[in-house]
Amino acid sequence: MKTHIKNSDVPIEEVAWGMTRQVMEYDTNLMLVRVCFKKDAVGSEHAHIHQQVTYIEKGIFEVNIGGKKEVLKAGDAYVIPSNVLHGAVCLEDGILIDTFSPMREDFIKK
């Protein structure tokens, strides 16, 4: 695992309309991911075994966690326990900083 990561060195992948993802770094226990959203882009509802903590770097999002919706903005954060259905709608161009434990193997290209 790298100890110093430059944003310009990390590949960007398009994951859905209006969404790009950068897997900044990871090991088996932890992963850091930067996700950029255009206004009206949707992070579809899904669930996974990983615990997730997300910091909103920029923008405004309607975040749904386990059926509870709340509008959050830059500087706010949210926590998603394992196996809880969640998703987000971007209300203003934004950036999410996701952390996962353990790492998301499905985000790594083989």
N, CA, C and O atoms as a Tinker XYZ file with bonds, in Angstrom:
   440  protein
     1  N      0.843000   -1.178000    0.000000    73     2
     2  CA     0.000000    0.000000    0.000000    64     1     3
     3  C      0.886000    1.239000    0.000000    63     2     4     5
     4  O      1.864000    1.313000    0.745000    81     3
     5  N      0.539000    2.211000   -0.839000    73     3     6
     6  CA     1.269000    3.474000   -0.891000    64     5     7
     7  C      0.979000    4.296000    0.356000    63     6     8     9
     8  O     -0.096000    4.191000    0.946000    81     7
     9  N      1.944000    5.109000    0.749000    73     7    10
    10  CA     1.729000    6.003000    1.886000    64     9    11
    11  C      1.446000    7.436000    1.443000    63    10    12    13
    12  O      0.907000    8.227000    2.218000    81    11
    13  N      1.797000    7.773000    0.224000    73    11    14
    14  CA     1.549000    9.110000   -0.316000    64    13    15
    15  C      0.881000    8.952000   -1.681000    63    14    16    17
    16  O      1.435000    8.325000   -2.584000    81    15
    17  N     -0.297000    9.518000   -1.817000    73    15    18
    18  CA    -1.075000    9.336000   -3.043000    64    17    19
    19  C     -1.379000   10.694000   -3.654000    63    18    20    21
    20  O     -1.915000   11.579000   -2.988000    81    19
    21  N     -1.036000   10.851000   -4.920000    73    19    22
    22  CA    -1.360000   12.079000   -5.644000    64    21    23
    23  C     -2.583000   11.822000   -6.515000    63    22    24    25
    24  O     -2.622000   10.858000   -7.279000    81    23
    25  N     -3.573000   12.687000   -6.392000    73    23    26
    26  CA    -4.804000   12.559000   -7.165000    64    25    27
    27  C     -4.513000   12.391000   -8.654000    63    26    28    29
    28  O     -5.175000   11.602000   -9.328000    81    27
    29  N     -3.539000   13.117000   -9.164000    73    27    30
    30  CA    -3.225000   13.071000  -10.592000    64    29    31
    31  C     -2.665000   11.721000  -11.036000    63    30    32    33
    32  O     -2.646000   11.432000  -12.233000    81    31
    33  N     -2.213000   10.893000  -10.103000    73    31    34
    34  CA    -1.670000    9.580000  -10.436000    64    33    35
    35  C     -2.717000    8.455000  -10.394000    63    34    36    37
    36  O     -2.425000    7.322000  -10.779000    81    35
    37  N     -3.920000    8.765000   -9.933000    73    35    38
    38  CA    -4.946000    7.731000   -9.732000    64    37    39
    39  C     -5.904000    7.726000  -10.928000    63    38    40    41
    40  O     -6.484000    8.760000  -11.260000    81    39
    41  N     -6.074000    6.553000  -11.584000    73    39    42
    42  CA    -6.979000    6.481000  -12.744000    64    41    43
    43  C     -8.420000    6.813000  -12.357000    63    42    44    45
    44  O     -8.865000    6.548000  -11.241000    81    43
    45  N     -9.127000    7.399000  -13.313000    73    43    46
    46  CA   -10.542000    7.734000  -13.134000    64    45    47
    47  C    -11.352000    6.805000  -14.023000    63    46    48    49
    48  O    -11.046000    6.641000  -15.204000    81    47
    49  N    -12.397000    6.191000  -13.444000    73    47    50
    50  CA   -13.266000    5.331000  -14.248000    64    49    51
    51  C    -14.704000    5.820000  -14.160000    63    50    52    53
    52  O    -15.175000    6.225000  -13.098000    81    51
    53  N    -15.392000    5.774000  -15.296000    73    51    54
    54  CA   -16.803000    6.131000  -15.313000    64    53    55
    55  C    -17.591000    4.920000  -14.831000    63    54    56    57
    56  O    -17.410000    3.813000  -15.337000    81    55
    57  N    -18.472000    5.135000  -13.845000    73    55    58
    58  CA   -19.217000    4.007000  -13.291000    64    57    59
    59  C    -20.704000    4.051000  -13.628000    63    58    60    61
    60  O    -21.379000    3.022000  -13.593000    81    59
    61  N    -21.213000    5.225000  -13.951000    73    59    62
    62  CA   -22.616000    5.391000  -14.352000    64    61    63
    63  C    -22.738000    6.794000  -14.925000    63    62    64    65
    64  O    -21.787000    7.575000  -14.889000    81    63
    65  N    -23.930000    7.112000  -15.460000    73    63    66
    66  CA   -24.101000    8.459000  -15.989000    64    65    67
    67  C    -23.812000    9.476000  -14.884000    63    66    68    69
    68  O    -24.384000    9.405000  -13.797000    81    67
    69  N    -22.923000   10.418000  -15.175000    73    67    70
    70  CA   -22.633000   11.500000  -14.251000    64    69    71
    71  C    -21.804000   11.130000  -13.046000    63    70    72    73
    72  O    -21.679000   11.927000  -12.116000    81    71
    73  N    -21.228000    9.927000  -13.038000    73    71    74
    74  CA   -20.431000    9.472000  -11.883000    64    73    75
    75  C    -19.088000    8.915000  -12.338000    63    74    76    77
    76  O    -19.022000    8.078000  -13.238000    81    75
    77  N    -18.021000    9.388000  -11.706000    73    75    78
    78  CA   -16.700000    8.799000  -11.907000    64    77    79
    79  C    -16.141000    8.397000  -10.559000    63    78    80    81
    80  O    -16.504000    8.953000   -9.523000    81    79
    81  N    -15.238000    7.407000  -10.593000    73    79    82
    82  CA   -14.672000    6.873000   -9.350000    64    81    83
    83  C    -13.163000    6.782000   -9.458000    63    82    84    85
    84  O    -12.621000    6.411000  -10.500000    81    83
    85  N    -12.492000    7.125000   -8.369000    73    83    86
    86  CA   -11.055000    6.914000   -8.230000    64    85    87
    87  C    -10.821000    6.097000   -6.962000    63    86    88    89
    88  O    -11.151000    6.538000   -5.861000    81    87
    89  N    -10.251000    4.910000   -7.123000    73    87    90
    90  CA    -9.851000    4.121000   -5.958000    64    89    91
    91  C     -8.479000    4.653000   -5.554000    63    90    92    93
    92  O     -7.465000    4.328000   -6.171000    81    91
    93  N     -8.466000    5.469000   -4.515000    73    91    94
    94  CA    -7.252000    6.182000   -4.132000    64    93    95
    95  C     -6.184000    5.234000   -3.596000    63    94    96    97
    96  O     -5.021000    5.316000   -3.991000    81    95
    97  N     -6.581000    4.331000   -2.694000    73    95    98
    98  CA    -5.643000    3.331000   -2.166000    64    97    99
    99  C     -6.426000    2.345000   -1.306000    63    98   100   101
   100  O     -7.555000    2.617000   -0.897000    81    99
   101  N     -5.811000    1.206000   -1.042000    73    99   102
   102  CA    -6.483000    0.178000   -0.240000    64   101   103
   103  C     -5.478000   -0.866000    0.220000    63   102   104   105
   104  O     -4.389000   -1.010000   -0.335000    81   103
   105  N     -5.890000   -1.589000    1.258000    73   103   106
   106  CA    -5.304000   -2.873000    1.613000    64   105   107
   107  C     -6.492000   -3.768000    1.948000    63   106   108   109
   108  O     -7.628000   -3.365000    1.699000    81   107
   109  N     -6.289000   -4.932000    2.486000    73   107   110
   110  CA    -7.418000   -5.846000    2.696000    64   109   111
   111  C     -8.422000   -5.324000    3.724000    63   110   112   113
   112  O     -9.591000   -5.709000    3.687000    81   111
   113  N     -7.991000   -4.462000    4.634000    73   111   114
   114  CA    -8.858000   -3.994000    5.715000    64   113   115
   115  C     -9.535000   -2.660000    5.465000    63   114   116   117
   116  O    -10.523000   -2.339000    6.124000    81   115
   117  N     -9.018000   -1.868000    4.517000    73   115   118
   118  CA    -9.496000   -0.503000    4.376000    64   117   119
   119  C     -9.342000   -0.026000    2.936000    63   118   120   121
   120  O     -8.385000   -0.389000    2.252000    81   119
   121  N    -10.297000    0.796000    2.478000    73   119   122
   122  CA   -10.227000    1.349000    1.120000    64   121   123
   123  C    -10.722000    2.791000    1.152000    63   122   124   125
   124  O    -11.684000    3.118000    1.848000    81   123
   125  N    -10.036000    3.658000    0.376000    73   123   126
   126  CA   -10.425000    5.058000    0.220000    64   125   127
   127  C    -10.775000    5.305000   -1.243000    63   126   128   129
   128  O     -9.982000    5.002000   -2.135000    81   127
   129  N    -11.976000    5.862000   -1.491000    73   127   130
   130  CA   -12.475000    6.056000   -2.849000    64   129   131
   131  C    -13.042000    7.471000   -2.977000    63   130   132   133
   132  O    -13.747000    7.951000   -2.089000    81   131
   133  N    -12.728000    8.124000   -4.086000    73   131   134
   134  CA   -13.246000    9.462000   -4.395000    64   133   135
   135  C    -14.246000    9.309000   -5.541000    63   134   136   137
   136  O    -13.912000    8.781000   -6.602000    81   135
   137  N    -15.479000    9.778000   -5.314000    73   135   138
   138  CA   -16.530000    9.645000   -6.325000    64   137   139
   139  C    -17.052000   11.039000   -6.680000    63   138   140   141
   140  O    -17.520000   11.777000   -5.812000    81   139
   141  N    -16.967000   11.387000   -7.957000    73   139   142
   142  CA   -17.437000   12.685000   -8.441000    64   141   143
   143  C    -18.799000   12.507000   -9.109000    63   142   144   145
   144  O    -19.002000   11.577000   -9.889000    81   143
   145  N    -19.725000   13.406000   -8.794000    73   143   146
   146  CA   -21.093000   13.353000   -9.310000    64   145   147
   147  C    -21.444000   14.642000  -10.045000    63   146   148   149
   148  O    -21.063000   15.733000   -9.621000    81   147
   149  N    -22.163000   14.508000  -11.135000    73   147   150
   150  CA   -22.823000   15.633000  -11.781000    64   149   151
   151  C    -24.210000   15.769000  -11.156000    63   150   152   153
   152  O    -24.769000   14.799000  -10.644000    81   151
   153  N    -24.759000   16.986000  -11.204000    73   151   154
   154  CA   -26.113000   17.210000  -10.705000    64   153   155
   155  C    -27.068000   16.201000  -11.354000    63   154   156   157
   156  O    -26.989000   15.955000  -12.558000    81   155
   157  N    -27.954000   15.630000  -10.570000    73   155   158
   158  CA   -28.976000   14.651000  -10.966000    64   157   159
   159  C    -28.448000   13.235000  -11.148000    63   158   160   161
   160  O    -29.232000   12.332000  -11.442000    81   159
   161  N    -27.151000   13.009000  -10.986000    73   159   162
   162  CA   -26.634000   11.635000  -11.037000    64   161   163
   163  C    -27.152000   10.869000   -9.810000    63   162   164   165
   164  O    -27.363000   11.436000   -8.738000    81   163
   165  N    -27.345000    9.571000  -10.012000    73   163   166
   166  CA   -27.926000    8.737000   -8.957000    64   165   167
   167  C    -26.977000    7.603000   -8.593000    63   166   168   169
   168  O    -26.550000    6.831000   -9.452000    81   167
   169  N    -26.659000    7.517000   -7.319000    73   167   170
   170  CA   -25.978000    6.343000   -6.776000    64   169   171
   171  C    -27.089000    5.364000   -6.408000    63   170   172   173
   172  O    -27.696000    5.482000   -5.344000    81   171
   173  N    -27.355000    4.401000   -7.286000    73   171   174
   174  CA   -28.490000    3.483000   -7.116000    64   173   175
   175  C    -28.456000    2.774000   -5.768000    63   174   176   177
   176  O    -27.392000    2.492000   -5.217000    81   175
   177  N    -29.647000    2.494000   -5.254000    73   175   178
   178  CA   -29.726000    1.794000   -3.978000    64   177   179
   179  C    -29.102000    0.410000   -4.093000    63   178   180   181
   180  O    -29.320000   -0.312000   -5.066000    81   179
   181  N    -28.328000    0.061000   -3.084000    73   179   182
   182  CA   -27.635000   -1.228000   -3.032000    64   181   183
   183  C    -27.227000   -1.488000   -1.583000    63   182   184   185
   184  O    -27.343000   -0.609000   -0.730000    81   183
   185  N    -26.763000   -2.669000   -1.322000    73   183   186
   186  CA   -26.253000   -3.038000    0.000000    64   185   187
   187  C    -25.015000   -3.901000   -0.204000    63   186   188   189
   188  O    -24.872000   -4.557000   -1.236000    81   187
   189  N    -24.133000   -3.899000    0.768000    73   187   190
   190  CA   -22.922000   -4.713000    0.714000    64   189   191
   191  C    -22.477000   -5.032000    2.140000    63   190   192   193
   192  O    -22.923000   -4.403000    3.100000    81   191
   193  N    -21.600000   -6.008000    2.261000    73   191   194
   194  CA   -21.155000   -6.447000    3.591000    64   193   195
   195  C    -20.220000   -5.446000    4.264000    63   194   196   197
   196  O    -20.004000   -5.509000    5.474000    81   195
   197  N    -19.679000   -4.541000    3.494000    73   195   198
   198  CA   -18.677000   -3.606000    4.006000    64   197   199
   199  C    -19.302000   -2.522000    4.863000    63   198   200   201
   200  O    -20.413000   -2.072000    4.584000    81   199
   201  N    -18.599000   -2.099000    5.903000    73   199   202
   202  CA   -18.970000   -0.899000    6.634000    64   201   203
   203  C    -18.468000    0.274000    5.805000    63   202   204   205
   204  O    -17.415000    0.191000    5.173000    81   203
   205  N    -19.226000    1.366000    5.812000    73   203   206
   206  CA   -18.862000    2.517000    4.984000    64   205   207
   207  C    -19.036000    3.802000    5.781000    63   206   208   209
   208  O    -20.032000    3.989000    6.480000    81   207
   209  N    -18.048000    4.680000    5.661000    73   207   210
   210  CA   -18.154000    6.038000    6.177000    64   209   211
   211  C    -17.852000    6.958000    4.996000    63   210   212   213
   212  O    -16.853000    6.777000    4.299000    81   211
   213  N    -18.723000    7.946000    4.778000    73   211   214
   214  CA   -18.569000    8.847000    3.643000    64   213   215
   215  C    -18.559000   10.294000    4.120000    63   214   216   217
   216  O    -19.373000   10.700000    4.950000    81   215
   217  N    -17.619000   11.060000    3.575000    73   215   218
   218  CA   -17.508000   12.492000    3.832000    64   217   219
   219  C    -17.892000   13.224000    2.545000    63   218   220   221
   220  O    -17.424000   12.872000    1.462000    81   219
   221  N    -18.736000   14.232000    2.668000    73   219   222
   222  CA   -19.136000   15.014000    1.504000    64   221   223
   223  C    -18.150000   16.171000    1.355000    63   222   224   225
   224  O    -18.175000   17.135000    2.121000    81   223
   225  N    -17.286000   16.049000    0.353000    73   223   226
   226  CA   -16.268000   17.070000    0.098000    64   225   227
   227  C    -16.871000   18.302000   -0.563000    63   226   228   229
   228  O    -16.475000   19.432000   -0.278000    81   227
   229  N    -17.844000   18.066000   -1.458000    73   227   230
   230  CA   -18.429000   19.151000   -2.249000    64   229   231
   231  C    -19.839000   18.763000   -2.636000    63   230   232   233
   232  O    -20.122000   17.583000   -2.844000    81   231
   233  N    -20.733000   19.743000   -2.737000    73   231   234
   234  CA   -22.059000   19.503000   -3.275000    64   233   235
   235  C    -23.132000   19.265000   -2.239000    63   234   236   237
   236  O    -22.921000   19.418000   -1.036000    81   235
   237  N    -24.305000   18.881000   -2.753000    73   235   238
   238  CA   -25.476000   18.574000   -1.928000    64   237   239
   239  C    -26.051000   17.248000   -2.421000    63   238   240   241
   240  O    -26.199000   17.038000   -3.624000    81   239
   241  N    -26.371000   16.362000   -1.491000    73   239   242
   242  CA   -26.882000   15.027000   -1.818000    64   241   243
   243  C    -28.100000   14.696000   -0.966000    63   242   244   245
   244  O    -28.157000   15.040000    0.214000    81   243
   245  N    -29.081000   14.018000   -1.583000    73   243   246
   246  CA   -30.143000   13.393000   -0.805000    64   245   247
   247  C    -29.683000   11.963000   -0.568000    63   246   248   249
   248  O    -29.561000   11.179000   -1.509000    81   247
   249  N    -29.433000   11.633000    0.671000    73   247   250
   250  CA   -28.872000   10.333000    1.036000    64   249   251
   251  C    -29.961000    9.492000    1.700000    63   250   252   253
   252  O    -30.629000    9.940000    2.632000    81   251
   253  N    -30.125000    8.267000    1.204000    73   251   254
   254  CA   -31.102000    7.335000    1.754000    64   253   255
   255  C    -30.335000    6.170000    2.380000    63   254   256   257
   256  O    -29.611000    5.450000    1.693000    81   255
   257  N    -30.501000    5.997000    3.683000    73   255   258
   258  CA   -29.862000    4.885000    4.402000    64   257   259
   259  C    -30.947000    4.139000    5.154000    63   258   260   261
   260  O    -31.543000    4.670000    6.091000    81   259
   261  N    -31.198000    2.915000    4.744000    73   259   262
   262  CA   -32.200000    2.089000    5.411000    64   261   263
   263  C    -33.589000    2.693000    5.391000    63   262   264   265
   264  O    -34.365000    2.507000    6.329000    81   263
   265  N    -33.914000    3.429000    4.311000    73   263   266
   266  CA   -35.237000    4.027000    4.180000    64   265   267
   267  C    -35.358000    5.423000    4.779000    63   266   268   269
   268  O    -36.394000    6.069000    4.624000    81   267
   269  N    -34.324000    5.898000    5.455000    73   267   270
   270  CA   -34.335000    7.256000    6.020000    64   269   271
   271  C    -33.580000    8.184000    5.079000    63   270   272   273
   272  O    -32.381000    8.017000    4.857000    81   271
   273  N    -34.306000    9.180000    4.518000    73   271   274
   274  CA   -33.696000   10.134000    3.594000    64   273   275
   275  C    -33.380000   11.432000    4.324000    63   274   276   277
   276  O    -34.146000   11.907000    5.163000    81   275
   277  N    -32.219000   11.990000    3.974000    73   275   278
   278  CA   -31.834000   13.282000    4.526000    64   277   279
   279  C    -30.963000   14.003000    3.500000    63   278   280   281
   280  O    -30.177000   13.374000    2.791000    81   279
   281  N    -31.107000   15.318000    3.426000    73   279   282
   282  CA   -30.280000   16.124000    2.539000    64   281   283
   283  C    -29.038000   16.543000    3.313000    63   282   284   285
   284  O    -29.129000   17.145000    4.383000    81   283
   285  N    -27.862000   16.210000    2.747000    73   283   286
   286  CA   -26.577000   16.526000    3.366000    64   285   287
   287  C    -25.745000   17.330000    2.387000    63   286   288   289
   288  O    -25.915000   17.214000    1.173000    81   287
   289  N    -24.841000   18.151000    2.919000    73   287   290
   290  CA   -24.042000   19.036000    2.067000    64   289   291
   291  C    -22.572000   18.955000    2.436000    63   290   292   293
   292  O    -22.182000   18.246000    3.364000    81   291
   293  N    -21.763000   19.699000    1.688000    73   291   294
   294  CA   -20.312000   19.721000    1.915000    64   293   295
   295  C    -20.010000   19.928000    3.397000    63   294   296   297
   296  O    -20.581000   20.798000    4.055000    81   295
   297  N    -19.087000   19.095000    3.902000    73   295   298
   298  CA   -18.710000   19.144000    5.307000    64   297   299
   299  C    -19.447000   18.134000    6.167000    63   298   300   301
   300  O    -19.018000   17.847000    7.285000    81   299
   301  N    -20.570000   17.579000    5.656000    73   299   302
   302  CA   -21.327000   16.566000    6.381000    64   301   303
   303  C    -20.753000   15.182000    6.074000    63   302   304   305
   304  O    -19.920000   15.023000    5.182000    81   303
   305  N    -21.209000   14.202000    6.819000    73   303   306
   306  CA   -20.758000   12.821000    6.626000    64   305   307
   307  C    -21.908000   11.876000    6.964000    63   306   308   309
   308  O    -22.904000   12.278000    7.565000    81   307
   309  N    -21.753000   10.614000    6.567000    73   307   310
   310  CA   -22.727000    9.597000    6.961000    64   309   311
   311  C    -22.052000    8.242000    7.097000    63   310   312   313
   312  O    -20.991000    7.987000    6.529000    81   311
   313  N    -22.709000    7.378000    7.876000    73   311   314
   314  CA   -22.191000    6.039000    8.169000    64   313   315
   315  C    -23.220000    5.015000    7.707000    63   314   316   317
   316  O    -24.415000    5.152000    7.969000    81   315
   317  N    -22.733000    3.980000    7.011000    73   315   318
   318  CA   -23.608000    2.915000    6.534000    64   317   319
   319  C    -23.130000    1.601000    7.136000    63   318   320   321
   320  O    -22.034000    1.136000    6.823000    81   319
   321  N    -23.948000    0.998000    8.000000    73   319   322
   322  CA   -23.581000   -0.302000    8.556000    64   321   323
   323  C    -23.623000   -1.400000    7.480000    63   322   324   325
   324  O    -24.205000   -1.208000    6.413000    81   323
   325  N    -23.017000   -2.515000    7.764000    73   323   326
   326  CA   -23.020000   -3.667000    6.850000    64   325   327
   327  C    -24.438000   -4.060000    6.471000    63   326   328   329
   328  O    -25.342000   -4.057000    7.306000    81   327
   329  N    -24.620000   -4.399000    5.199000    73   327   330
   330  CA   -25.853000   -4.972000    4.668000    64   329   331
   331  C    -27.090000   -4.078000    4.768000    63   330   332   333
   332  O    -28.211000   -4.585000    4.751000    81   331
   333  N    -26.911000   -2.768000    4.871000    73   331   334
   334  CA   -28.044000   -1.843000    4.911000    64   333   335
   335  C    -28.213000   -1.217000    3.524000    63   334   336   337
   336  O    -27.254000   -0.715000    2.937000    81   335
   337  N    -29.438000   -1.255000    3.015000    73   335   338
   338  CA   -29.749000   -0.683000    1.711000    64   337   339
   339  C    -29.533000    0.832000    1.761000    63   338   340   341
   340  O    -29.990000    1.503000    2.686000    81   339
   341  N    -28.826000    1.362000    0.747000    73   339   342
   342  CA   -28.527000    2.799000    0.720000    64   341   343
   343  C    -28.320000    3.280000   -0.701000    63   342   344   345
   344  O    -28.059000    2.488000   -1.607000    81   343
   345  N    -28.441000    4.592000   -0.888000    73   343   346
   346  CA   -28.228000    5.218000   -2.180000    64   345   347
   347  C    -28.209000    6.727000   -2.010000    63   346   348   349
   348  O    -28.468000    7.235000   -0.919000    81   347
   349  N    -27.902000    7.451000   -3.089000    73   347   350
   350  CA   -27.833000    8.910000   -3.019000    64   349   351
   351  C    -28.194000    9.519000   -4.364000    63   350   352   353
   352  O    -27.943000    8.934000   -5.417000    81   351
   353  N    -28.790000   10.706000   -4.308000    73   351   354
   354  CA   -29.075000   11.499000   -5.491000    64   353   355
   355  C    -28.311000   12.808000   -5.330000    63   354   356   357
   356  O    -28.386000   13.458000   -4.288000    81   355
   357  N    -27.582000   13.183000   -6.362000    73   355   358
   358  CA   -26.794000   14.412000   -6.321000    64   357   359
   359  C    -27.677000   15.588000   -6.718000    63   358   360   361
   360  O    -28.200000   15.626000   -7.831000    81   359
   361  N    -27.845000   16.556000   -5.804000    73   359   362
   362  CA   -28.694000   17.711000   -6.054000    64   361   363
   363  C    -27.914000   18.909000   -6.588000    63   362   364   365
   364  O    -28.488000   19.838000   -7.155000    81   363
   365  N    -26.600000   18.871000   -6.396000    73   363   366
   366  CA   -25.682000   19.913000   -6.885000    64   365   367
   367  C    -24.344000   19.222000   -7.109000    63   366   368   369
   368  O    -23.914000   18.442000   -6.259000    81   367
   369  N    -23.663000   19.489000   -8.244000    73   367   370
   370  CA   -22.389000   18.815000   -8.530000    64   369   371
   371  C    -21.614000   18.584000   -7.239000    63   370   372   373
   372  O    -21.478000   19.489000   -6.416000    81   371
   373  N    -21.104000   17.359000   -7.069000    73   371   374
   374  CA   -20.469000   17.059000   -5.798000    64   373   375
   375  C    -19.410000   15.979000   -5.858000    63   374   376   377
   376  O    -19.199000   15.326000   -6.880000    81   375
   377  N    -18.753000   15.818000   -4.719000    73   375   378
   378  CA   -17.706000   14.812000   -4.548000    64   377   379
   379  C    -17.905000   14.134000   -3.199000    63   378   380   381
   380  O    -18.050000   14.796000   -2.172000    81   379
   381  N    -17.911000   12.805000   -3.217000    73   379   382
   382  CA   -17.975000   12.004000   -2.001000    64   381   383
   383  C    -16.631000   11.318000   -1.786000    63   382   384   385
   384  O    -16.003000   10.854000   -2.738000    81   383
   385  N    -16.198000   11.257000   -0.545000    73   383   386
   386  CA   -15.007000   10.513000   -0.155000    64   385   387
   387  C    -15.492000    9.323000    0.669000    63   386   388   389
   388  O    -15.908000    9.471000    1.818000    81   387
   389  N    -15.428000    8.135000    0.052000    73   387   390
   390  CA   -15.906000    6.903000    0.690000    64   389   391
   391  C    -14.753000    6.138000    1.319000    63   390   392   393
   392  O    -13.666000    6.043000    0.748000    81   391
   393  N    -15.004000    5.597000    2.498000    73   391   394
   394  CA   -14.076000    4.639000    3.092000    64   393   395
   395  C    -14.855000    3.353000    3.351000    63   394   396   397
   396  O    -16.011000    3.383000    3.772000    81   395
   397  N    -14.206000    2.239000    3.095000    73   395   398
   398  CA   -14.823000    0.928000    3.267000    64   397   399
   399  C    -13.934000    0.034000    4.106000    63   398   400   401
   400  O    -12.708000    0.069000    4.001000    81   399
   401  N    -14.579000   -0.772000    4.944000    73   399   402
   402  CA   -13.865000   -1.802000    5.687000    64   401   403
   403  C    -14.730000   -3.053000    5.700000    63   402   404   405
   404  O    -15.886000   -2.993000    6.118000    81   403
   405  N    -14.194000   -4.187000    5.252000    73   403   406
   406  CA   -12.925000   -4.327000    4.542000    64   405   407
   407  C    -13.019000   -3.690000    3.158000    63   406   408   409
   408  O    -14.064000   -3.159000    2.784000    81   407
   409  N    -11.937000   -3.745000    2.410000    73   407   410
   410  CA   -11.897000   -3.148000    1.074000    64   409   411
   411  C    -12.920000   -3.799000    0.149000    63   410   412   413
   412  O    -13.316000   -4.947000    0.356000    81   411
   413  N    -13.344000   -3.057000   -0.872000    73   411   414
   414  CA   -14.291000   -3.536000   -1.872000    64   413   415
   415  C    -13.544000   -4.232000   -2.990000    63   414   416   417
   416  O    -13.011000   -3.575000   -3.884000    81   415
   417  N    -13.498000   -5.556000   -2.953000    73   415   418
   418  CA   -12.807000   -6.306000   -4.013000    64   417   419
   419  C    -13.445000   -6.074000   -5.371000    63   418   420   421
   420  O    -12.764000   -6.129000   -6.395000    81   419
   421  N    -14.768000   -5.812000   -5.390000    73   419   422
   422  CA   -15.454000   -5.591000   -6.664000    64   421   423
   423  C    -15.047000   -4.284000   -7.335000    63   422   424   425
   424  O    -15.376000   -4.080000   -8.504000    81   423
   425  N    -14.351000   -3.399000   -6.646000    73   423   426
   426  CA   -13.875000   -2.136000   -7.241000    64   425   427
   427  C    -12.521000   -2.289000   -7.912000    63   426   428   429
   428  O    -12.075000   -1.385000   -8.617000    81   427
   429  N    -11.867000   -3.414000   -7.702000    73   427   430
   430  CA   -10.520000   -3.612000   -8.221000    64   429   431
   431  C    -10.597000   -4.407000   -9.518000    63   430   432   433
   432  O    -11.155000   -5.503000   -9.561000    81   431
   433  N    -10.033000   -3.841000  -10.558000    73   431   434
   434  CA    -9.996000   -4.529000  -11.858000    64   433   435
   435  C     -8.924000   -5.604000  -11.827000    63   434   436   437
   436  O     -7.792000   -5.349000  -11.418000    81   435
   437  N     -9.275000   -6.784000  -12.251000    73   435   438
   438  CA    -8.327000   -7.906000  -12.279000    64   437   439
   439  C     -7.679000   -8.000000  -13.628000    63   438   440
   440  O     -6.849000   -8.880000  -13.855000    81   439
